[in-house]
Amino acid sequence: MSERTGWDRRLSVTADGKGLVGHAGAVLLQKIADRVGLTEALGGLWPGGQSTSWRDRAHVLVSLATAIVCGARSVLEAKRLQTHHAALFGIAPSDSTTHRTLAGLDEEMLARVAKARARVRRRVWGLLHLRPGGFPWLTVAG
């Protein structure tokens, strides 16, 4: 398991009301991105940084997408939501790192992201095809 996708090793579920996290669905979004290989596929598009303060660009994009799904409408709102999730996902990417990541999405990089997403999408549909009954939400009761 890589550092990129190993954040969930710290997860545990208790009924004591301690360590509560709002937007629990954010966990599912990040976990699915990791499980289907999207985080790894995106991570392979950028060179890794050598400094301890380097933020993985795949992590920045997946965190930003999760924040948008949770209601963020700006980088500032995304940062605020990501700060609430710090106990789960670690320190949120700074707004300047998020801006640099987005600014680096030129035409060439967007094409590479699209190819990586297409590979992951094909893999997911292949896995769903192998599942008895197909996609769980499309089955008709009856």
N, C-alpha and C positions, 0 to 999 in steps of 0.2 A: 504494500500500500504506500503510495507516495505522500509527501507532505501536502500536496495539492488536494488530495481527497481523503486524508486521514483525520479530518476534524471531528468526525462522528464517534471516534473511539472514546471521547469524554462524555458521551450522552448516557444518561440514566433516567429512569422514570420512577418517581416516588409519589406518594399521596399525602405528603406532609405540608404541601403549600409553600415550600422553600425553593428559591431559585426559579420562580415562575418566569416564563418568557411569553411576551405577547406575540401575536402573529405566528403561532405554532406551525401554520402551513408553510412558513418559510423553510422549515427544516425539510419538509417533503420536497420542495422545489430544488433545494441545494442537493439533497440526497439523490434525487432522480437524475440531475445533471451529472453527478459523479458516477452513479451506477450504469448509466447508458454510455458513458465515455465522452460526454460532451466537454466536461472540464479538462480532461486530458487532451482531447483533440484540439481545443482552443489553446491550451498551454503550449502545445508543440509549435504554434505559429510565431511565437516570440522567443528571442534568446533569453536564457535565464540570467538574472543579475547576480553579481558576486558579493554585493554588500548585504549586511544583515538587515538593512532597512528596505531592500528591494521588495516590491509588491508584485506578485505574480499577476500578469495581465488577465489570465483566464479567471482567476479569483475575483479580480476587479469587475470583469464583465458579468460573471454569474451573480455576484453580490448585487450589482446594479440592477440586473434583470429581476432578481428576487425583490428588491426594494420597490421597483416599478409595479410589480404585481401586487405588492402590499399597499400600494397607493401613493408612492412618491411621484411627484410631478416635476422635481428639479433635483440637481445634484445635492443641494443643501438638504432637502427633504430625504433624499436617499441616505445621506450621511447620518441624519438623525435616526432613521429607522435601523440602519446598520449598527449604530451605537447600541441600540436596544438589544441587538442580537449578539453582542460581543461575547457574552458568556458561552454561546454556542460556537460561533465561527471565528472567534479571535478579534483582534483589533480591526476596526473597519478601515478600508482604504481612505486616505485623506481626499478631500475635494480636489486638491491639485493633482494627485495621482490619477483620480478618475478623469479629470479634464485632459491630462496628458494621454491617457489611454484612448479616450474618445478622439482626441486630435490626431492620434496615430492611425486612425481607421481611414486611410486613403483608399482610392479605388482598388489598388492592388491588394491591400490587406482585406478589404471587404470581400473581394473575390475569393481569397483564401479562407476567410471565415465561412462564406457560403459553401465552399467545397467541403470543409470540415463538418458543417451542419448537415449537408446532404449525406455524407458517409454515415454519420451517427443516425440520421433519420432512416436510412436504408436498413441499418442494423436493428433499430427498434421495430420497424415494420416486419422484418424477418423474424425477430423473436416473437412478436405478436402472432404471426402466421403459424408458428410452431405450437402456440398455446392451444390446448384443447378448448374449443368453443370460440376461438378468436379473441378479439378485443372485448374485455369484460363489459364495457358499457354499451356495446352494440348487440348483445345477445337479447333475444326477445323471450320473455317469459310466456309459458304457455299453453 
